[in-house]
């Protein structure tokens, strides 16, 4: 069956893109050629004056190039050839001589948007499913079918850079405002308006969005010195954010400049060359492999019931995590019953939810009416009642075993026999939490990360007594919340916190030894981490980090250092961002070293080294503390497979995706190299640097 077909209706040809046996339309060489050949054939029919291209998929126009096909490309020559093939196909559409209008409903990303940009008109439906974007840099490559050349002319340099460098998806209304599309209409009017517009173009009438495309920033972007200034600022921002470990954004910057400064054929060749170069490199393959892994994780629990609109969900604990978890379920149309022991705690939780809803309105994620509808689905209570028909209850109380056991004992009595009982514990063994319950098979861990609305990972914890059905259902719930489930073994700290603990403790020791905060955080930022370890501690809270370290000490033993500075700051009331500050304090839009840090070091009786640790030592101690503990986690079988640990660390700990995760980084360095570096650190510093049997194998 062909991937495209057409029908002639008077002066119009309607081309339907429908890749067989796929849920979404994707471009392979065959499907891309089929679509373009069909468009050309339709235009050659007598009487046809214009064409409309639509998708037969219910929520997808085109998802771009098939990622599995991208993963198979390993040579520069093959990558460049494929990009040139796509460019030439779209140039055939662009030079057709008859107007082609893309009628887009649903996702139109990557090569799909590049195709739409090559068309002469673009009409979209203002449906929540309709989103447009060029996410290629997130896969380690650049748009390769002409996107870096057409988009800047369409929306201007600043807006084009924002889309290309971040991979940000643009909703239909925003796309209309920025001039990316010609019109945004109701879904049921989409095809009618696309037909009308195609005939308007055939009659020589002006483009509908022409005025927006003559905006100031679009005109200024064509001026050389202005464009170079914009690009230099963007380059500085990219280097600040990624430390240059991701080559694709920097190549994209140069290509956007060529859109105005070079002959078009030369610019297209440069774009294809960049695709080939990047596909031949390691970073792109690591990012593509991670993408495919994420896609597999999203399918975990597909056979489960999952979350349905109107389901009742219980959340016990109205603190920061409890309110965040409640909001995640409310946003997916569930009803939430939020429970805490005091009215004051509930009031704080409700205020937090209200503030989050106001932010959603300010960011145009929701209308005021939609935001109010979210809050209207919330119920509160100071008693454990009203949960008889709850599908799932998530406990998010203080990280103390005796409190959690008491909560679960009450939940078992208050909930129906089929309700899933979940704990948001971050480090306590699930088996101990549910040890005294009669129905331990339905107890599962759902470890969300803070802030819940931004962190995409949920660790699904499986105790020895947890049933497979409960695990499947937990994964289904996580998937329906729009997050990634990673199944982990019931072990103190699970995956992310367990691996992070020695790394964060090592950072605290470096502070005690006199290393500057900027040197410590900068060492990891230069490796591609979005924030350094001290910034992480201030974000999660030094009190939380200390509690996690205490719970992990019996398990990690001598591998976990025992610095004093963190505890001293907690004793002084400096917990991080949740208080007046921690290691740093806010001064306007920047952060500076906290004025109380010197006093805290003195109270902790810390003695600085002379000279203090250098940059290379700082990097090695932090990097190999992280990789060393990841190896011990792999030895313990914390995750189903090493790639799942990599996903957990990338999604939950900010591990640089450019390195592919800890297991991938170890293999890239070579196990023998990692063993040698750990042994050297063991001799120079302390027995906490140890080598796992997994590494020696």
C-alpha positions in Angstrom: 0.0 0.0 0.0 1.3 3.4 -1.0 2.0 6.1 1.7 0.1 8.7 -0.3 -2.9 9.0 -2.6 -4.8 11.9 -4.2 -8.3 12.7 -5.4 -9.2 15.4 -7.9 -12.1 17.7 -7.0 -12.5 20.3 -9.8 -9.6 22.6 -9.8 -8.2 21.1 -6.6 -6.2 17.9 -5.9 -6.5 16.6 -2.4 -3.4 14.6 -1.4 -3.7 12.3 1.7 -0.6 11.2 3.5 -1.1 7.9 5.3 1.9 5.7 6.1 0.5 2.2 6.3 0.7 0.1 9.5 2.0 3.1 11.5 0.2 5.1 14.2 1.9 8.3 12.9 3.2 9.4 9.6 7.0 9.3 9.4 9.5 9.9 6.7 11.7 7.1 5.4 13.3 7.4 1.9 10.3 5.4 0.5 7.5 7.3 2.2 9.1 10.7 1.5 9.5 9.8 -2.2 5.9 8.5 -2.3 4.5 11.7 -0.9 6.4 14.0 -3.2 5.8 11.8 -6.3 2.1 11.8 -5.5 2.0 15.6 -5.2 3.8 15.9 -8.5 1.5 13.4 -10.2 -1.6 15.2 -8.8 -0.4 18.6 -10.1 0.1 17.1 -13.6 -3.6 16.2 -13.8 -5.5 18.3 -16.3 -7.5 21.1 -14.7 -5.7 21.0 -11.4 -4.8 24.5 -10.3 -3.8 24.0 -6.6 -3.3 21.2 -4.1 -4.1 20.5 -0.5 -2.0 18.0 1.5 -3.7 16.4 4.6 -3.0 13.5 6.9 -5.2 10.5 7.4 -4.0 10.1 11.0 -6.3 11.3 13.7 -3.8 13.3 15.8 -0.7 13.5 13.6 0.3 15.3 10.4 3.9 14.1 10.3 6.4 13.2 13.0 9.4 13.8 10.7 12.1 11.3 9.9 11.9 7.8 11.3 14.2 7.9 14.3 15.1 4.2 14.0 16.3 5.0 10.5 18.4 7.8 11.8 20.0 5.5 14.4 21.2 3.2 11.7 23.3 5.9 10.0 26.9 5.9 11.1 28.8 7.5 8.2 29.2 11.2 7.3 28.6 10.3 3.6 25.3 8.5 4.2 24.0 11.2 6.6 24.8 13.9 4.0 23.2 11.9 1.2 19.9 11.4 3.1 19.7 15.1 4.0 20.3 16.1 0.3 17.6 13.6 -0.7 15.1 15.2 1.6 16.1 18.7 0.5 15.7 17.9 -3.2 12.3 16.3 -2.5 11.0 19.4 -0.8 12.5 21.7 -3.5 10.4 19.8 -6.0 7.3 20.8 -4.0 8.5 24.4 -3.6 9.2 24.8 -7.3 6.0 23.0 -8.5 4.5 26.0 -10.2 1.1 25.4 -8.6 0.3 26.3 -4.9 0.4 23.5 -2.4 -1.2 24.1 1.0 -0.6 21.9 4.0 -3.7 21.4 6.2 -2.2 20.4 9.6 -4.0 18.8 12.5 -2.0 17.2 15.2 1.7 17.0 15.6 3.8 18.5 12.8 7.4 18.2 13.8 10.9 17.8 12.4 10.8 16.8 8.8 7.0 17.2 8.9 7.3 20.9 9.6 10.2 21.3 7.1 7.8 19.8 4.5 5.1 22.3 5.5 7.5 25.2 5.3 8.3 24.1 1.7 4.6 24.3 0.8 3.2 27.6 -0.4 0.6 27.8 2.4 0.1 26.4 5.9 -3.2 26.2 7.7 -3.5 24.6 11.1 -6.3 23.6 13.5 -6.4 25.3 16.9 -6.6 21.9 18.7 -4.5 21.1 21.7 -3.0 18.2 19.7 -1.7 20.6 17.0 1.9 21.5 17.8 4.8 22.5 15.5 8.5 22.2 16.1 12.0 21.3 15.0 13.4 19.1 17.8 16.4 17.8 15.8 19.0 19.4 18.1 17.6 17.3 21.0 18.7 14.3 18.9 22.2 15.7 18.4 21.6 16.8 14.8 20.2 19.9 13.0 17.1 20.2 10.7 18.4 18.8 7.5 15.6 19.1 4.9 15.9 22.9 4.6 14.5 23.9 8.0 17.5 26.0 9.0 17.1 28.0 5.8 13.3 28.4 5.4 12.3 29.0 9.0 14.4 32.2 9.7 12.9 33.8 6.6 9.4 32.8 7.8 9.5 33.9 11.4 12.7 36.0 11.8 16.1 35.1 13.3 15.2 35.3 17.1 12.1 33.2 16.8 13.8 30.7 14.5 16.7 30.3 16.9 14.3 29.8 19.8 12.6 26.9 18.0 15.7 25.3 16.6 18.1 25.6 19.6 15.5 24.5 22.2 13.4 22.1 20.2 10.4 23.9 21.7 7.0 22.9 20.4 4.7 25.8 19.3 1.0 25.6 19.8 -1.3 26.6 16.9 -2.4 30.0 18.2 1.3 31.0 19.0 2.3 29.8 15.6 -0.3 32.1 14.0 0.9 35.1 16.2 4.6 34.6 15.2 3.8 34.3 11.5 4.8 30.6 11.2 1.4 29.6 9.8 -1.0 31.5 7.5 -4.2 30.8 9.4 -5.4 29.0 12.5 -9.0 27.6 12.3 -11.5 25.3 14.0 -10.6 21.6 13.4 -13.9 21.0 11.5 -13.2 23.9 9.2 -9.5 23.0 8.5 -9.9 21.3 5.2 -12.5 23.9 4.0 -10.2 26.8 4.8 -7.2 25.0 3.3 -9.1 24.5 0.0 -10.2 28.1 0.0 -6.7 29.4 0.6 -5.1 27.1 -2.1 -7.5 28.6 -4.7 -6.8 32.2 -3.4 -3.1 31.5 -4.0 -3.8 30.1 -7.4 -5.6 33.3 -8.3 -2.6 35.4 -7.2 -4.1 36.8 -4.0 -1.6 37.7 -1.2 -0.6 35.4 1.6 -2.9 35.8 4.6 -0.1 36.3 7.2 2.1 38.6 5.1 1.9 41.5 7.5 3.2 39.5 10.4 6.1 38.4 8.3 7.1 42.0 7.8 7.6 42.6 11.5 10.6 44.6 12.9 12.6 41.6 14.1 12.2 39.8 10.8 13.5 42.9 8.9 16.3 43.5 11.3 17.5 39.9 11.1 18.3 40.5 7.5 20.8 43.3 8.5 24.2 41.7 8.8 25.5 43.4 11.9 22.2 43.0 13.7 22.0 39.3 12.8 25.6 38.8 14.0 24.8 40.4 17.3 21.7 38.2 17.8 23.7 35.1 16.9 26.6 36.1 19.2 24.2 36.4 22.1 22.6 33.1 21.2 26.0 31.4 21.0 27.0 32.8 24.5 23.7 31.4 25.9 24.2 28.0 24.3 27.8 27.8 25.7 26.5 28.9 29.2 23.8 26.3 29.1 25.7 23.3 27.6 29.4 24.2 27.9 29.8 23.2 24.3 29.4 19.5 24.9 26.5 19.4 22.4 27.8 20.3 18.9 24.4 20.5 17.1 23.2 23.9 18.5 26.5 25.6 17.5 26.2 24.1 14.0 22.6 25.4 13.8 23.7 28.9 14.7 26.1 29.0 11.7 23.5 27.6 9.4 20.9 30.2 10.4 23.5 32.9 9.5 23.9 31.3 6.1 20.2 31.6 5.4 20.9 35.3 4.8 24.6 35.5 4.0 25.1 32.7 1.4 23.8 31.4 -1.9 20.8 29.1 -1.2 22.4 26.1 -2.9 25.6 26.5 -0.9 23.5 27.0 2.3 21.6 23.8 1.6 24.8 21.9 1.0 26.2 23.2 4.3 23.1 22.1 6.1 23.4 18.5 4.6 27.1 18.5 5.5 26.3 19.4 9.1 23.8 16.5 9.3 26.4 14.1 8.0 29.1 15.3 10.4 26.8 15.2 13.4 25.4 11.7 12.6 29.0 10.4 12.3 29.7 11.6 15.9 29.0 9.9 19.2 26.8 12.5 20.8 24.0 12.1 18.2 23.9 8.4 18.6 23.8 8.6 22.4 20.9 11.1 22.1 19.1 9.0 19.5 19.5 5.9 21.6 18.1 7.7 24.7 15.2 8.9 22.6 14.3 5.4 21.5 14.7 4.2 25.1 12.3 6.9 26.3 9.8 5.8 23.7 10.0 2.2 25.0 9.6 3.5 28.6 6.5 5.4 27.6 5.0 2.1 26.4 5.5 0.5 29.9 2.2 -0.4 31.4 0.3 -0.2 28.1 -1.9 -3.1 29.1 -2.8 -1.5 32.4 -6.1 0.4 33.1 -4.3 3.7 33.7 -5.9 7.0 34.6 -9.3 8.0 33.2 -11.1 11.3 33.4 -13.1 11.5 36.6 -11.1 8.9 38.5 -10.8 9.5 42.2 -7.2 9.7 43.4 -6.2 10.1 47.1 -3.1 12.1 48.1 -2.0 12.0 51.7 0.2 14.9 52.7 -0.3 18.4 51.5 3.3 19.6 51.6 5.4 20.6 48.6 5.5 17.1 47.1 1.9 16.2 48.0 0.6 19.4 46.4 2.7 18.8 43.3 1.5 15.2 42.9 -2.1 16.3 43.4 -1.7 18.9 40.7 -0.3 16.3 38.3 -3.4 14.2 38.7 -5.8 17.2 38.6 -4.2 18.3 35.3 -5.1 14.9 33.8 -8.8 15.4 34.6 -8.8 13.2 37.8 -10.6 14.1 41.0 -8.2 14.4 43.9 -8.9 14.1 47.6 -6.1 15.8 49.4 -5.7 14.7 53.1 -3.5 16.1 55.9 -3.7 16.0 59.7 -4.3 19.8 60.1 -6.4 22.4 58.4 -3.4 24.7 58.3 -1.4 22.2 56.3 -4.3 21.7 53.9 -4.7 25.5 53.5 -1.0 25.8 52.6 -1.4 23.0 50.0 -4.5 24.5 48.5 -2.7 27.9 48.3 0.2 26.2 46.5 -2.2 24.6 44.0 -3.8 28.0 43.4 -0.5 29.6 42.8 0.5 26.9 40.3 -2.8 27.3 38.5 -2.2 31.1 38.2 1.2 30.4 36.7 -0.5 28.1 34.1 -2.8 30.9 33.1 0.1 33.4 33.0 2.0 31.0 30.7 -1.1 30.5 28.6 -1.1 26.8 29.3 -4.7 27.1 30.6 -7.5 29.7 30.3 -8.9 31.1 33.5 -11.9 28.9 33.1 -9.9 25.8 32.6 -7.7 26.6 35.6 -10.8 27.0 37.8 -12.1 23.7 36.5 -8.9 22.0 37.6 -9.3 23.4 41.2 -13.0 22.5 41.3 -11.9 18.8 41.1 -10.1 19.1 44.4 -11.5 17.9 47.7 -9.8 18.2 51.1 -10.1 16.5 54.4 -8.3 16.1 57.7 -9.6 12.6 58.1 -8.8 9.4 56.2 -12.2 9.1 54.6 -14.0 9.3 51.3 -11.4 6.9 49.6 -13.7 3.9 49.2 -13.8 4.4 45.4 -10.3 5.7 44.9 -8.3 4.0 42.1 -5.0 4.9 43.7 -3.8 6.7 46.8 -0.3 8.2 47.0 1.3 8.8 50.4 3.6 11.8 50.5 4.1 12.4 54.2 7.4 13.0 56.1 10.2 10.6 55.3 9.9 8.7 58.6 9.2 5.0 58.7 6.9 4.9 61.7 4.7 7.7 60.2 4.5 6.0 56.8 3.5 2.7 58.4 0.7 4.3 60.3 -0.6 6.0 57.2 -0.6 2.7 55.2 -2.4 0.9 58.0 -5.2 3.4 57.9 -5.2 3.4 54.1 -5.7 -0.3 54.0 -8.9 0.1 56.1 -10.1 3.2 54.2 -9.7 2.1 50.6 -11.4 -0.4 48.4 -9.9 -3.9 48.0 -8.6 -3.0 44.4 -7.0 0.4 45.1 -3.4 0.8 44.4 -1.5 1.9 47.5 1.6 4.0 46.6 4.3 5.6 48.6 6.3 8.6 47.4 9.2 7.6 49.6 12.6 8.7 48.3 14.9 6.4 50.2 13.0 4.1 52.7 12.6 0.5 51.8 9.1 -0.2 50.5 9.1 -3.7 52.1 9.5 -2.1 55.6 6.7 0.5 55.0 4.2 -2.2 54.1 5.5 -5.0 56.3 2.5 -5.1 58.6 -0.2 -4.9 55.9 -2.5 -7.8 54.9 -2.5 -6.8 51.2 1.2 -6.1 50.5 0.8 -7.2 46.9 -0.8 -3.9 46.0 1.8 -1.7 47.7 4.1 0.0 45.2 6.5 2.9 45.2 5.8 6.0 43.0 8.8 8.2 43.7 8.2 11.6 42.1 10.9 14.2 41.9 10.7 17.8 42.9 9.4 20.0 41.3 6.8 17.5 40.2 5.5 19.7 37.3 8.9 19.9 35.7 10.6 16.6 36.5 9.7 13.9 33.9 10.9 10.8 35.9 8.9 8.6 38.3 10.7 5.7 39.9 8.3 2.7 40.1 9.5 0.7 43.1 8.8 -3.0 43.3 9.1 -4.7 46.7 9.5 -8.5 46.8 5.8 -8.8 47.7 4.5 -6.3 45.1 2.4 -8.1 42.4 3.2 -7.8 38.7 -0.3 -6.4 38.2 0.4 -3.6 40.6 3.6 -2.7 38.8 1.9 -2.7 35.4 -0.9 -0.4 36.8 1.7 1.9 38.4 3.5 2.2 35.1 0.2 2.9 33.3 -0.6 5.7 35.8 2.8 7.3 35.3 2.5 7.1 31.6 -0.9 8.8 31.7 0.6 11.6 33.8 2.9 12.3 30.9 6.0 11.1 32.7 8.4 8.2 32.3 8.2 5.1 34.5 11.5 3.4 35.4 11.1 0.3 37.4 13.6 0.0 40.3 14.4 -2.6 42.9 13.4 -2.0 46.5 16.7 -0.9 47.8 17.6 2.2 50.0 17.8 5.3 47.8 16.5 3.3 44.8 18.4 4.5 41.6 18.8 8.2 41.5 19.2 9.2 45.2 21.5 6.2 45.8 23.9 7.2 42.9 23.7 10.9 43.7 24.5 10.5 47.5 28.3 9.9 47.2 28.6 12.6 44.5 26.9 15.2 46.7 28.8 14.2 49.8 32.1 14.6 47.8 31.1 18.1 46.8 30.5 18.9 50.5 34.0 17.6 51.4 35.5 19.8 48.7 33.8 22.8 50.3 35.4 21.8 53.6 38.8 21.6 52.0 38.6 25.1 50.7 37.5 24.7 47.0 35.3 27.6 45.9 31.6 27.1 45.1 32.1 28.2 41.5 35.0 25.8 41.0 33.0 22.9 42.3 29.8 23.6 40.3 31.8 24.8 37.3 33.6 21.5 37.0 30.4 19.6 36.5 28.8 22.3 34.3 31.8 21.9 32.0 30.9 18.2 31.7 27.4 19.2 30.6 25.5 19.0 33.8 22.7 21.7 33.9 23.6 22.6 37.5 26.5 21.7 39.8 26.2 19.6 42.9 26.0 22.6 45.3 23.3 24.2 43.2 21.4 20.8 43.4 21.7 20.7 47.2 20.3 24.3 47.5 17.5 23.3 45.2 16.4 20.0 46.9 17.1 21.3 50.4 20.0 20.5 52.6 17.7 19.0 55.2 16.3 16.6 52.6 19.7 15.7 51.4 20.9 15.0 55.0 17.9 12.8 55.7 18.6 10.8 52.6 22.3 10.4 53.4 21.4 9.2 56.9 19.0 6.5 55.4 21.7 5.4 52.9 24.7 5.2 55.3 23.9 1.7 56.6 23.8 0.5 52.9 26.7 2.4 51.4 28.9 2.2 54.4 32.4 3.6 53.8 31.5 4.6 50.2 29.5 7.5 51.6 31.6 10.3 53.1 30.3 12.1 56.2 31.0 15.8 55.7 29.9 18.2 58.5 29.2 21.4 56.6 25.8 20.4 55.4 24.6 19.4 58.8 25.9 22.7 60.3 24.0 24.8 57.7 20.8 22.8 58.6 21.4 23.5 62.3 21.8 27.2 61.6 18.5 27.2 59.7 20.0 27.6 56.2 18.3 24.9 54.1 18.7 26.2 50.6 16.2 27.9 48.4 13.3 27.0 50.7 14.9 29.2 53.4 17.0 32.4 53.3 19.5 30.5 51.3 22.1 27.7 51.7 25.5 27.8 50.0 24.4 30.7 48.0 21.9 33.5 48.4 19.9 35.4 45.8 20.9 38.9 44.9 18.5 40.1 42.3 18.8 37.7 39.3 22.1 36.2 40.4 23.3 34.1 43.3 26.3 34.8 45.4 28.2 32.9 48.1 26.2 33.1 51.3 27.7 35.5 53.9 27.2 32.9 56.6 29.2 30.1 54.9 32.5 31.1 56.6 30.8 31.0 60.1 29.3 27.6 59.2 32.7 26.2 58.2 34.3 27.5 61.4 31.5 25.9 63.5 32.0 22.6 61.6 35.7 22.8 62.5 36.7 22.5 58.8 40.4 23.0 57.9 41.1 24.2 54.4 43.9 22.6 52.4 46.8 24.7 51.1 46.6 25.0 48.2 42.9 24.1 47.8 41.9 21.3 45.4 42.5 22.2 41.8 40.0 22.0 38.9 41.3 18.6 37.6 41.1 17.0 41.1 37.6 18.5 41.7 36.3 17.1 38.4 37.8 13.6 39.0 36.6 13.3 42.5 33.0 14.3 41.6 32.8 12.4 38.3 34.2 9.1 39.5 32.2 9.3 42.8 29.1 9.3 40.5 30.3 6.7 38.1 31.7 4.4 40.8 28.4 4.3 42.7 26.5 3.8 39.5 28.6 0.7 38.9 27.6 -0.6 42.4 23.9 0.1 41.6 24.3 -1.9 38.4 26.0 -4.7 40.3 22.9 -4.8 42.7 20.5 -5.0 39.7 18.7 -1.8 40.8 17.1 -1.4 37.3 16.0 -4.1 34.8 18.9 -3.2 32.5 21.8 -0.7 32.5 20.0 1.5 29.9 17.2 2.0 32.4 19.6 3.4 35.0 21.0 5.7 32.3 17.4 7.0 31.7 16.7 7.5 35.4 19.9 9.5 35.8 19.3 11.7 32.7 15.6 12.3 33.6 15.9 12.6 37.4 19.5 13.8 38.1 20.3 16.0 35.2 23.0 13.6 34.0 24.2 15.0 30.7 22.4 13.2 27.9 25.5 13.9 25.7 27.3 11.2 27.7 24.3 8.8 27.3 24.0 8.1 31.1 26.4 6.6 33.6 26.6 3.1 32.2 27.2 4.5 28.7 29.8 6.9 30.0 31.7 4.0 31.7 31.7 2.0 28.5 32.9 5.0 26.5 35.8 5.6 28.9 36.5 1.9 29.1 36.0 -0.1 32.3 39.8 -0.6 32.7 40.2 3.2 32.7 37.5 3.7 35.2 38.9 1.0 37.5 42.4 2.6 37.3 41.0 6.1 38.1 39.0 4.8 41.1 42.0 2.9 42.4 44.2 6.0 42.1 41.6 8.1 43.9 41.4 5.4 46.6 45.1 5.6 47.2 45.3 9.4 47.2 42.2 10.3 49.2 40.1 7.7 51.0 38.6 4.2 50.9 35.3 5.7 49.8 36.5 5.3 46.2 35.9 1.6 45.6 35.6 -0.6 42.6 32.6 -2.8 42.1 32.8 -6.4 40.8 30.6 -5.2 37.9 33.4 -2.9 36.8 36.1 -5.6 37.1 34.2 -8.1 35.0 
